[in-house]
Each structure stands twice: as structure tokens, then as C-alpha cells.
Amino acid sequence: MQKTVFITGASQGLGLELSRYFSEHGYFVYAGCFSKDAPLFGPGKVMKGDVSDEKDVRRMFNEIEQLDLLINNARFDPSKRKEGTTDSDWWDMNMQVSLKGTYLCCVAALEKMKQQHSGAIINVSSIRAIIPNDLNRIPYGAAKAGQLSLTRSFAKEAAPYNIRVNTFLPGAIETENLMLRITKERHLEVCREIPLQRIGTMEEMCHAVMFLAENTYMTGAIVNCSGGLLMDM
Ligand SMILES: NC(=O)c1ccc[n+]([C@@H]2O[C@H](COP(=O)([O-])OP(=O)(O)OC[C@H]3O[C@@H](n4cnc5c(N)ncnc54)[C@H](OP(=O)(O)O)[C@@H]3O)[C@@H](O)[C@H]2O)c1
């Protein structure tokens, strides 16, 4: 039977590339999106909804029969703070998608996967879960760190049902929007800070996520793909 994957945040960036990659590798892709439409690259279905809204999450998961893999990739972009946003609102905005959204999707996926007695979940965190962040990115880093705890707890809960839950932890990614978010000078600076001296490609990220998806003896693990920014994880 064709394997299925639900990728949240598949309208752009890493999620879109994961959607293409998993399609090319024979998966039926449920492509999640929120304000934009997600393209499809093969057999699949677009899943429009807010991952931080329990009703939306239930509706989307109810449309899925068999689920082999969930990739919690959606996030609120931390470079998008508007002038006048209060610190309290900023905290909530960052927590809603990355942390609450990951939690709600894990709960819904687990219910389905427990019945199947199989499945896997990958939570896409970030190097910012580990390194100190500038003032503006503190809530984002905290949300991404919270995902590490979600992975650990859901992995323990899910293991007796033959379900694996892992964290993918990227460093900087060469997404199509990277140069809209940082200047050329900052790009060079970032590359110099990375031991491998460059930003990771989307292909390299997808390859690591696929490894986590397909390996059948890893659970509760963190796969760090950061060009050496983070070592010994
Ligand atoms: N970019 C990097 O360098 C980097 C580095 C480390 C880790 N990461 C992690 O990698 C993942 C992907 O990053 P990215 O840069 O590709 O992300 P991105 O370009 O900011 O895209 C975010 C995605 O999340 C979706 N989304 C936003 N709010 C949502 C909501 N309420 N409900 C459902 N979906 C929602 C967006 O959908 P719409 O466009 O349809 O609104 C979009 O598809 C994230 O988890 C991020 O933390 C990225």
C-alpha cells in the first residue's frame, strides 16, 4: 500500500520541499497550509487549516484514513514582528503554531496511529531551541525547545503501539525566503559561524528527515543537521 505523510506548513520553505521530496519517494502527501495554498507534486491532498485550532486539527485528521507519518513543520515566522505588537501577544503568536500546533497534531495523529499499531511523527524544531536567542527570538526559541519535551513524552507514550516520535533539529536552511529575511552581509556572517562554513540545502534537510522517517529503531531521538553549529547531540 502507498505510504502517506501529513506535512504541516507545506506552502513554502522546508515544508514545500519535503512535500516534493516525499512525493518523489512514492508517498501520498497531505500538504498542510494556512494562509496560502500548498502545491502538490504527485498523489495527495491539500489540507488547509490552522494547526493551533483544535477544531481545524480534528477536521483535517478526520479526512485522513491511513497515516504513516506526520511531520510537524509549520511555524509562525519569528522575523515577522509588526510594530506595536505587545510582548504578551508576541509570546502567544510564537507559542500557538510551533508548540500548541505540534501538541494538537501529535494528539490527533497518535489516536489514529494507535488504532493502526504503526506510524511515526517528526517534530521539526530548530537550533534556536538550544542556543541563546536575541530578545526578539526568545519566545520562538522557547517554543522550539518545548517541542523537544513534546517529542520525549509522546515517544514514551507511543512506543508500546509501534509508533516512533523524533525531533529533527536543523540549523540555518537555504530556503527560497532566506535572502528576504537577512542581508548579504548577515548571510556571510552566518556562514562564517557555521563549522562547515555554509548554510544547509533543502535537499540535505529532506534527506535527514527521510532517514528519521524510515529508520525503524529510532524513537525519542534528536537528529541535528546544523553543519556543526551544534555538536554532540
Ligand atoms: N528557515 C530556517 O532557516 C530554519 C532553521 C531552523 C529550523 N527551521 C524550522 O523548519 C520549519 C520550516 O521552516 P521554514 O523557514 O520553511 O518556515 P516558513 O517559511 O516560515 O513557513 C511556515 C509554514 O507554516 C505555515 N503556517 C503558519 N501558521 C500556520 C498555522 N496557524 N496553521 C498551519 N500552518 C501554518 C505556513 O503556511 P501559510 O504560508 O499557508 O500561511 C508556512 O507553510 C519550521 O518549523 C522552522 O522552525 C527553519
Ligand as a Chemical Component Dictionary entry (heavy atoms), coordinates in Angstrom:
data_LIG
# 
_chem_comp.id                   LIG 
_chem_comp.type                 NON-POLYMER 
_chem_comp.pdbx_formal_charge   0 
_chem_comp.three_letter_code    LIG 
# 
loop_
_chem_comp_atom.comp_id 
_chem_comp_atom.atom_id 
_chem_comp_atom.alt_atom_id 
_chem_comp_atom.type_symbol 
_chem_comp_atom.charge 
_chem_comp_atom.model_Cartn_x 
_chem_comp_atom.model_Cartn_y 
_chem_comp_atom.model_Cartn_z 
_chem_comp_atom.pdbx_ordinal 
LIG N1  N1  N 0  14.256 28.507 7.765  1  
LIG C1  C1  C 0  15.260 28.132 8.534  2  
LIG O1  O1  O 0  16.429 28.534 8.342  3  
LIG C2  C2  C 0  15.006 27.201 9.702  4  
LIG C3  C3  C 0  16.045 26.910 10.585 5  
LIG C4  C4  C 0  15.822 26.022 11.633 6  
LIG C5  C5  C 0  14.572 25.440 11.790 7  
LIG N2  N2  N 1  13.581 25.738 10.920 8  
LIG C6  C6  C 0  12.271 25.097 11.112 9  
LIG O2  O2  O 0  11.892 24.477 9.903  10 
LIG C7  C7  C 0  10.462 24.584 9.742  11 
LIG C8  C8  C 0  10.153 25.240 8.402  12 
LIG O3  O3  O 0  10.776 26.500 8.352  13 
LIG P1  P1  P 0  10.530 27.473 7.095  14 
LIG O4  O4  O 0  11.543 28.544 7.147  15 
LIG O5  O5  O -1 10.405 26.656 5.881  16 
LIG O6  O6  O 0  9.086  28.065 7.502  17 
LIG P2  P2  P 0  8.240  29.284 6.839  18 
LIG O7  O7  O 0  8.822  29.611 5.503  19 
LIG O8  O8  O 0  8.125  30.353 7.856  20 
LIG O9  O9  O 0  6.812  28.596 6.588  21 
LIG C9  C9  C 0  5.966  28.365 7.652  22 
LIG C10 C10 C 0  4.844  27.461 7.209  23 
LIG O10 O10 O 0  3.946  27.291 8.332  24 
LIG C11 C11 C 0  2.619  27.516 7.898  25 
LIG N3  N3  N 0  1.792  28.066 8.983  26 
LIG C12 C12 C 0  1.928  29.268 9.606  27 
LIG N4  N4  N 0  0.961  29.426 10.518 28 
LIG C13 C13 C 0  0.180  28.307 10.459 29 
LIG C14 C14 C 0  -0.974 27.883 11.150 30 
LIG N5  N5  N 0  -1.543 28.630 12.104 31 
LIG N6  N6  N 0  -1.531 26.675 10.824 32 
LIG C15 C15 C 0  -0.964 25.898 9.849  33 
LIG N7  N7  N 0  0.151  26.250 9.179  34 
LIG C16 C16 C 0  0.708  27.449 9.477  35 
LIG C17 C17 C 0  2.720  28.499 6.740  36 
LIG O11 O11 O 0  1.540  28.349 5.937  37 
LIG P3  P3  P 0  0.939  29.550 5.014  38 
LIG O12 O12 O 0  2.104  30.086 4.226  39 
LIG O13 O13 O 0  -0.085 28.866 4.180  40 
LIG O14 O14 O 0  0.349  30.571 5.939  41 
LIG C18 C18 C 0  4.002  28.025 6.058  42 
LIG O15 O15 O 0  3.714  26.996 5.143  43 
LIG C19 C19 C 0  9.940  25.384 10.923 44 
LIG O16 O16 O 0  9.451  24.509 11.911 45 
LIG C20 C20 C 0  11.182 26.099 11.438 46 
LIG O17 O17 O 0  11.117 26.382 12.808 47 
LIG C21 C21 C 0  13.757 26.611 9.874  48 
# 
loop_
_chem_comp_bond.comp_id 
_chem_comp_bond.atom_id_1 
_chem_comp_bond.atom_id_2 
_chem_comp_bond.value_order 
_chem_comp_bond.pdbx_ordinal 
LIG N1  C1  SING 1  
LIG C1  O1  DOUB 2  
LIG C1  C2  SING 3  
LIG C2  C3  SING 4  
LIG C2  C21 DOUB 5  
LIG C3  C4  DOUB 6  
LIG C4  C5  SING 7  
LIG C5  N2  DOUB 8  
LIG N2  C6  SING 9  
LIG N2  C21 SING 10 
LIG C6  O2  SING 11 
LIG C6  C20 SING 12 
LIG O2  C7  SING 13 
LIG C7  C8  SING 14 
LIG C7  C19 SING 15 
LIG C8  O3  SING 16 
LIG O3  P1  SING 17 
LIG P1  O4  DOUB 18 
LIG P1  O5  SING 19 
LIG P1  O6  SING 20 
LIG O6  P2  SING 21 
LIG P2  O7  DOUB 22 
LIG P2  O8  SING 23 
LIG P2  O9  SING 24 
LIG O9  C9  SING 25 
LIG C9  C10 SING 26 
LIG C10 O10 SING 27 
LIG C10 C18 SING 28 
LIG O10 C11 SING 29 
LIG C11 N3  SING 30 
LIG C11 C17 SING 31 
LIG N3  C12 SING 32 
LIG N3  C16 SING 33 
LIG C12 N4  DOUB 34 
LIG N4  C13 SING 35 
LIG C13 C14 SING 36 
LIG C13 C16 DOUB 37 
LIG C14 N5  SING 38 
LIG C14 N6  DOUB 39 
LIG N6  C15 SING 40 
LIG C15 N7  DOUB 41 
LIG N7  C16 SING 42 
LIG C17 O11 SING 43 
LIG C17 C18 SING 44 
LIG O11 P3  SING 45 
LIG P3  O12 DOUB 46 
LIG P3  O13 SING 47 
LIG P3  O14 SING 48 
LIG C18 O15 SING 49 
LIG C19 O16 SING 50 
LIG C19 C20 SING 51 
LIG C20 O17 SING 52 
# 
